[in-house]
Structure formats: structure tokens, C-alpha cells
Amino acid sequence: MTPKSEILIVGGGVAGLSLATQLGRSLGKTGKARITLIDRGFAHVWKPMLHCFAAGTVVNENDRISFINQASGHHFEFWPGEVVSIDRAKREVTLSPFHASDGTQVLESRTMNYDAIVLAIGSCANDFGTPGVAEHCLSIDNLVEANAFNEKFRMELLRAFADSSELDIAIVGGGATGTQLAAELHKALDIVDSFSLHAFGKTPPALRVTLLQSGARILPAFPESVSIAAKEQLERIGVTVRTSARVAAADATGFILKDGTHIPAKLRVWAAGVRAPEVTKTYGGLSLSKSGQILVKPNLCSIDDENIFAMGDCSFVADDPLPATAQVARQQANHLGHHLPAWIERKQPVSSCVFQNKGAIVALGTYNGWAALPGGSVWGGGFTHGLSARLAHIMLYRQHQIALFGLFRGLISCLSDWMETFVRPSVRLD
């Protein structure tokens, strides 16, 4: 009996979990291959929603997908851990020891063999070596970091309520993450203000959010008209937007700009730049871009090894660089999900992945939203506070759920979430 092919998928983000689910349905279900997903956590969240988790306007317990549950229902396996090295000659990966939240070691270092490995470990913010950022700033690149920020935000908000003081927050990075986080924080304060925290004569705290962008405008990936409208909307709700503001350093009290200006901030968030996690440097000497991303051919195969593929934010197509977005990751996962079975079974070459730009959407909480469509046209931002664009943003998430769950379970999930809005608070309070 021919042994099963071993396919490892490293990273359970938008691309990784989607590919594991697709290959589980095709190769895993028929017994033609063993599909194993590896991730440091136990649950998946849709990365474009991390700013909502950070602000507490989405209760992530209702929006997480358990890797173990997804694996059991879609014919693949899941193992927790982090791949810290790849031996390309032996086709073997090494996983670091796995520890519980209290530091107790649960699993020793392990090795796993593969016939093919797909790397989908995502990306993180790039501090470009700016002094003080690593020591004094928070980021929201994953669920753990988003929850850590939310905990600090809620505690500082409570302190500000008690003292009737101001809460200063500064965000570096005027892309979609930083811009949406700024709006979502104000949305959270608006909701919290409706509760009884000021029942003893305490006035709601003043939330002062400063958005720092090194470039000439925020949301540079969108048309200039969207950048201008988004800046005006943020300023209307009280966000201070500073463009052409290069950060020279960070300290325990705020940010220092290149011109010497000091921006005070109790909470400091770094949401600028994109780079691959440092661990890519230990992946068997694979060729990397300047940002640590794995260099791949147009068919997403590593330029160094035909048994290694990379997709999503951690990959870099040298001939046709693509933005680090969920849209790109999803299309690349669908491409490999369609072509890898034939490559595994018959060594049929994987064709080039051609990205189809469907546009981009940005939603500023419940305040406004815009969709930039291919060709430069824009809609949203005028109809009921950009309701059309914000609904489109929600539909992208629902589309992602249906792709993972299937149509019936996906629709049930949508209905369940809607029903829970009648009984659960609309912002995280504990």
C-alpha cells in the first residue's frame, strides 16, 4: 500500500485555515494525503477584525474558529506549536516546545516529516529599528496582542473615569489597521458612556487619539479622495491626524518625532509597516526579501525548493509584488487548494497564480466607510454614513465564514451572531 503523502500547512490565518479545509475535503477525505495544520494558538480569527477585538467592540469568543473542531469536521489534523527550523534535505520540520499560559512545558520539541509544506505564517508590524518601539509600544498583529491591548485600554479607561482625567492614545501607522483602530476606540467610548460608570457624578473621560502617518496622507492604498474624506471623518469624531510625521523614537510617555515634537500617550500602538516574522530566517536558508518574506515563483513555490510553497503575507512574488491583504491570501489559498491535489497525485505542475483585484474596503466603526473598486471608482461614505460600504465589509467576513463552514453552517453562524446582539453588550466590559 502506497504511504500517504504528508502535507504540512504552517499558520492558521486566512490563507492557512482555508487551504487546510480545502485539502482536507479533497485529499484528506479520500485518504490520499494526511493534511496537518500547525499553529501557535488553538483558534482562528479573521485578521481584518483584529482592530475590533483590540477596541472591544467585537466579542472574539463568538468569532473564533477552533482549529481542533474545524479539523475534525474537515478531514485534516491540527497540532499546536511553532515551526522553528526546516531541514530541507531530510524534509523535516522542528517544532519548539509548547508551553501553557503559566509557562509550564506541555510538549517537548518535536519533529515532523513532510512531502510538501505550505508556509502561511502571516506578517507583523515593522518598527524599522526605531529606538524604544519594542520596549514601549503595543501592536495588534494577532489575537493575543489584540486582547492584551484591550485589557490595557479597559483598565486605563476605568482609571480615567474614576479620576475624570484624559486618556491619551497614539497610533503610528495611517494604513487600514491604524485608521480603523482610531475610529473603533471612539466607538467603544461612545458605547461605554451609555453604561453606569459615571453614576456617581463622574463625567466621561476625554479620549484623545492621535494618528501619526509618515507619508503625506493616510490610507495611501486608496484613492486620494478616500484619504481626504477619512481624515475629515476622523477629525470630526475627535481624532488628531498628523501626516508627514516621522517617528524618531518611543519612550514610556509617548513618541518623539523627527522634528523634535513630543506626542504624549499613555497607550502607544505601532501599526506601521509590514514584515515577515523573524522565524523565516531559520527556514532552511530559503531566499528572503528585505522584509523577511519568502521569495516565491508566480505559482507560489519557493524559488529554492519545489517542495516548499508560501502564500499570504509571508510570501513575496518577485515578478509581481502583491499587497499584504486578506484578499490576496484568500485567492492564493484557493489557487493552491485547486492545484495541489494534482501536484501531489500526479506531479502535475502548479500553474501561476493570477491575482484578480476585487478592490478594497475600509470601515471607520459605525461612522463611515468606503469601497475602492478596480478602475478607481469609489462608493460608500455618503449613504447613511457609508452604510453600503460598511455592509460590504461585514459581508466579506461572512463570506469567509461560509467558505470555512459550508453554506448551511455559515448561515446558521450569521443568524446566531445576530440573535446574540439582543442579549450581549455591544462592547467588551470584562
C-alpha positions in Angstrom: 0.0 0.0 0.0 1.4 3.4 -1.0 2.1 5.5 2.1 0.1 8.7 2.3 1.7 12.0 1.3 2.4 14.3 4.2 1.3 17.9 3.7 2.1 20.4 6.4 0.4 23.8 6.5 2.1 26.2 8.9 -0.1 29.0 10.1 -3.8 29.1 10.6 -4.7 32.5 9.3 -6.9 33.4 6.4 -4.8 31.5 3.9 -3.7 28.6 6.1 -7.0 27.5 7.5 -8.7 28.0 4.2 -6.2 25.7 2.4 -6.3 23.1 5.2 -10.1 23.0 4.9 -10.0 22.7 1.1 -7.2 20.0 1.0 -9.0 18.1 3.8 -12.1 17.9 1.7 -10.2 16.8 -1.4 -7.1 14.8 -0.3 -7.8 14.1 3.4 -11.3 12.8 3.0 -10.3 10.3 0.2 -7.2 9.2 2.2 -4.8 10.3 -0.5 -2.8 12.5 1.9 -2.5 13.4 5.5 -3.1 17.2 6.0 -1.7 18.7 9.1 -2.2 22.3 10.2 0.3 23.8 12.7 -0.3 27.0 14.6 0.9 28.6 17.9 -2.7 29.1 19.0 -5.8 27.0 19.2 -8.2 29.2 17.3 -8.5 31.3 14.1 -9.8 34.8 13.8 -10.2 36.9 10.7 -7.2 39.3 10.8 -9.1 42.3 9.3 -11.2 42.3 12.5 -8.2 42.5 15.0 -8.7 46.2 15.5 -12.3 45.5 16.7 -11.0 42.9 19.2 -8.4 45.4 20.4 -11.1 48.1 21.0 -13.5 45.5 22.5 -16.3 46.3 20.0 -16.3 42.6 18.9 -16.5 39.8 21.5 -13.9 37.5 20.0 -15.3 34.4 21.8 -18.1 34.5 19.3 -15.8 35.0 16.3 -13.1 32.5 16.9 -12.9 29.2 15.0 -11.4 26.3 16.9 -8.7 24.6 14.9 -9.4 21.2 16.5 -13.2 21.5 15.8 -12.5 22.6 12.2 -10.0 19.8 11.7 -12.3 17.1 13.0 -15.1 18.1 10.6 -13.0 18.6 7.5 -10.6 15.6 7.4 -7.3 17.2 8.5 -5.2 17.2 11.7 -4.1 20.0 13.9 -1.0 20.3 16.1 -0.2 23.3 18.3 3.3 24.7 18.1 5.7 26.9 16.2 7.9 25.6 13.4 11.4 27.0 14.3 13.5 25.2 11.6 13.2 23.3 8.4 15.7 20.6 7.3 15.2 20.7 3.5 17.4 17.7 2.9 15.5 15.4 5.3 12.2 17.1 4.5 11.7 17.6 8.2 10.5 20.5 10.4 11.2 21.1 14.1 8.6 22.4 16.4 9.6 24.4 19.5 8.5 23.1 22.9 4.9 24.1 23.7 4.1 25.9 27.0 0.9 26.6 28.8 -0.1 30.2 29.7 1.6 29.9 33.1 4.9 28.8 31.5 4.6 25.1 32.2 6.0 23.0 29.4 3.3 20.8 28.0 5.0 19.3 24.9 8.7 18.8 24.2 10.4 19.8 20.9 9.1 17.6 18.1 10.0 16.8 14.5 7.6 16.1 11.7 8.3 14.9 8.1 6.7 16.3 5.0 6.4 15.7 1.3 5.1 19.2 0.8 5.0 22.2 3.2 3.0 25.4 2.7 4.1 28.3 4.8 1.3 30.8 5.7 2.6 32.4 8.9 1.4 35.9 8.1 3.1 39.2 8.9 3.7 41.7 11.7 4.3 45.4 12.0 7.7 46.7 11.0 9.3 49.1 13.5 12.3 49.7 11.1 14.6 49.5 14.1 13.1 52.7 15.7 14.5 53.1 19.2 12.1 52.3 22.0 9.3 50.7 20.0 10.0 47.2 21.1 10.1 48.3 24.8 7.3 50.8 25.0 4.8 50.1 22.2 1.9 47.6 21.8 0.9 46.0 18.5 -2.2 44.1 17.3 -0.8 41.6 14.8 -2.6 38.7 16.4 -5.4 37.8 18.8 -3.1 37.6 21.8 -1.8 41.1 21.2 -5.2 42.5 20.4 -6.5 41.1 23.7 -3.5 42.4 25.6 -4.2 45.9 24.2 -7.9 45.6 25.1 -7.1 44.7 28.7 -4.8 47.8 29.0 -7.4 50.0 27.2 -10.2 49.0 29.6 -8.1 49.5 32.7 -6.9 52.9 31.6 -10.4 53.8 30.6 -11.6 52.8 34.1 -8.8 54.9 35.7 -9.8 57.9 33.6 -13.5 57.5 34.6 -12.5 57.4 38.2 -10.2 60.4 38.0 -12.2 62.4 35.4 -9.0 62.6 33.6 -8.0 62.3 29.9 -6.7 59.2 28.2 -4.1 59.8 25.5 -3.6 57.1 22.9 -1.2 57.5 20.0 -1.2 55.2 16.9 1.7 55.0 14.5 0.6 54.0 11.0 -2.1 55.5 8.8 -3.0 52.4 6.9 -6.2 50.5 7.3 -5.3 49.0 10.6 -4.3 52.2 12.4 -7.1 54.3 10.8 -9.8 51.8 11.7 -8.4 51.3 15.2 -8.6 55.0 15.9 -12.3 55.1 14.9 -13.1 51.9 16.7 -11.7 53.2 20.0 -14.0 56.2 19.8 -16.9 53.9 19.0 -16.1 51.9 22.2 -16.1 55.0 24.3 -19.4 56.1 22.9 -20.9 52.7 23.8 -19.3 52.6 27.3 -20.6 56.1 28.0 -24.2 54.7 27.9 -23.5 52.4 30.8 -23.4 53.5 34.5 -19.7 54.1 35.0 -20.4 57.8 35.7 -23.3 57.2 38.1 -21.5 59.0 40.9 -21.2 62.3 39.2 -18.1 61.3 37.2 -18.0 62.8 33.8 -17.0 60.6 30.9 -13.2 60.8 30.2 -11.8 62.7 27.3 -10.3 60.3 24.8 -7.6 61.9 22.8 -6.4 59.7 20.0 -3.5 60.9 17.8 -2.9 59.1 14.5 0.7 59.5 13.1 1.4 58.8 9.5 4.9 59.3 8.0 3.5 59.8 4.5 1.6 62.7 3.0 -1.8 61.1 3.6 -3.5 58.3 5.4 -4.8 55.2 3.6 -2.3 55.6 0.8 -3.5 52.4 -0.8 -6.9 54.1 -1.5 -7.7 56.9 -3.9 -6.8 60.4 -2.6 -10.5 61.3 -2.3 -10.9 58.5 0.3 -7.9 59.6 2.2 -9.2 63.2 2.4 -12.7 62.1 3.4 -11.4 59.6 6.0 -9.2 62.3 7.6 -12.1 64.7 7.8 -14.3 62.0 9.3 -11.7 61.1 12.0 -11.2 64.7 12.9 -15.0 65.1 13.2 -15.1 62.4 15.9 -12.1 63.9 17.7 -9.1 62.1 16.3 -6.0 64.2 15.7 -4.4 63.2 12.4 -0.8 64.2 11.7 0.6 63.3 8.3 4.3 63.7 7.3 5.1 62.9 10.9 8.1 60.6 11.1 8.7 58.9 14.5 12.3 59.0 15.6 11.8 57.2 18.9 9.3 56.0 21.5 9.5 56.2 25.3 7.3 55.4 28.3 5.5 58.7 27.9 4.8 58.9 24.1 6.5 59.3 20.7 9.3 61.7 19.6 9.0 62.9 16.1 11.9 63.7 13.7 11.3 67.4 14.2 11.7 67.0 18.0 7.9 67.2 18.8 6.8 65.0 21.7 3.4 63.3 21.3 2.2 62.3 24.8 0.4 59.0 25.1 -0.5 56.7 27.9 -1.0 53.9 25.4 1.2 53.6 22.3 0.4 51.4 19.4 2.7 50.6 16.5 0.7 49.7 13.3 3.1 50.8 10.6 5.0 48.7 8.0 4.8 45.1 7.2 7.4 42.4 7.6 7.5 38.6 7.9 8.1 37.1 11.4 11.8 36.7 12.2 11.5 32.9 12.2 11.6 32.8 8.4 15.4 33.3 8.7 15.6 29.7 10.2 13.7 28.0 7.4 16.5 26.1 5.8 18.2 29.1 4.1 15.3 30.0 1.9 15.8 33.2 -0.1 14.0 36.1 1.6 13.0 39.6 0.6 14.3 42.7 2.5 11.2 42.3 4.8 11.9 38.7 5.5 9.2 37.4 3.2 9.9 34.1 1.4 10.7 34.6 -2.3 8.3 32.5 -4.4 7.7 31.9 -8.1 4.4 33.1 -9.6 3.0 29.6 -8.8 3.8 30.2 -5.1 6.6 27.6 -5.0 9.8 28.7 -3.2 12.5 29.8 -5.7 14.8 27.4 -3.8 12.8 24.3 -3.2 10.0 22.7 -5.3 8.5 21.0 -2.1 8.0 24.3 -0.3 5.2 26.8 -1.0 4.4 30.1 0.7 1.4 32.2 0.5 -0.2 35.3 2.1 1.7 38.0 3.9 4.9 35.9 4.5 5.4 35.4 0.7 6.8 37.7 -1.9 6.3 37.2 -5.6 9.4 38.9 -7.0 8.0 39.2 -10.5 4.7 40.7 -9.4 4.7 42.0 -5.8 1.3 41.9 -4.1 -0.1 43.8 -1.1 -0.3 42.1 2.3 -4.1 41.8 2.4 -6.7 39.1 3.2 -7.9 39.3 -0.3 -4.5 38.2 -1.7 -4.2 35.5 0.9 -7.6 34.1 0.2 -7.0 33.9 -3.6 -3.7 32.3 -3.2 -5.1 29.7 -0.8 -7.9 28.9 -3.3 -5.3 28.6 -6.1 -3.2 26.0 -4.1 -6.4 24.3 -2.9 -7.3 23.8 -6.6 -3.9 22.8 -8.0 -2.0 21.0 -5.2 -4.1 17.8 -5.3 -2.9 17.2 -8.9 0.7 18.1 -8.0 0.6 15.6 -5.1 -1.1 12.8 -7.0 0.5 13.1 -10.5 3.3 15.7 -10.0 1.3 17.9 -12.4 3.0 21.4 -12.3 1.2 24.1 -10.3 0.2 26.9 -12.7 0.9 30.6 -12.0 -1.5 32.3 -9.6 -3.0 35.4 -11.2 -4.4 37.9 -8.7 -7.8 39.4 -9.5 -8.1 42.7 -7.7 -11.6 43.0 -6.4 -11.0 46.4 -4.7 -10.6 47.3 -1.1 -12.9 48.4 1.8 -12.2 50.5 4.8 -14.8 51.0 7.6 -14.4 53.6 10.3 -16.5 52.0 13.0 -20.2 53.0 12.6 -19.1 56.5 11.4 -18.3 55.9 7.8 -16.9 53.6 5.2 -15.6 53.5 1.6 -15.0 50.8 -1.0 -12.4 51.5 -3.7 -13.2 49.4 -6.8 -10.9 48.4 -9.6 -10.6 51.2 -12.1 -10.5 53.9 -9.4 -14.2 54.3 -8.7 -15.3 54.7 -5.1 -18.7 54.1 -3.3 -19.8 54.5 0.2 -19.1 57.4 2.5 -22.3 59.3 1.7 -25.3 56.9 2.0 -26.4 56.7 5.6 -22.9 57.3 6.9 -21.3 54.9 4.4 -23.7 52.1 5.3 -23.3 50.4 1.9 -19.5 50.2 2.2 -19.7 49.1 5.9 -22.2 46.3 5.0 -19.8 45.2 2.2 -17.1 44.9 4.8 -19.3 42.7 7.0 -20.2 40.6 4.0 -16.5 39.8 3.3 -16.3 38.3 6.8 -19.5 36.3 6.3 -18.2 35.1 3.0 -15.0 33.9 4.8 -17.1 32.0 7.4 -19.3 30.3 4.7 -16.1 29.2 2.9 -14.8 27.5 6.1 -18.1 26.2 7.5 -20.1 25.5 4.4 -23.3 27.3 3.3 -25.7 25.8 5.9 -23.4 26.2 9.0 -22.2 29.6 7.7 -25.7 30.9 7.6 -26.5 29.5 11.0 -23.5 31.2 12.4 -24.7 34.5 10.9 -28.1 34.0 12.5 -26.6 33.1 15.8 -24.4 36.2 15.9 -27.4 38.4 15.0 -29.6 36.8 17.8 -26.8 37.3 20.4 -26.8 41.1 19.7 -30.1 41.2 21.7 -28.6 39.8 24.9 -24.9 40.6 25.0 -23.3 44.0 25.4 -22.1 45.7 22.3 -18.6 46.4 23.8 -16.4 44.2 25.9 -16.7 45.2 29.6 -14.9 42.4 31.4 
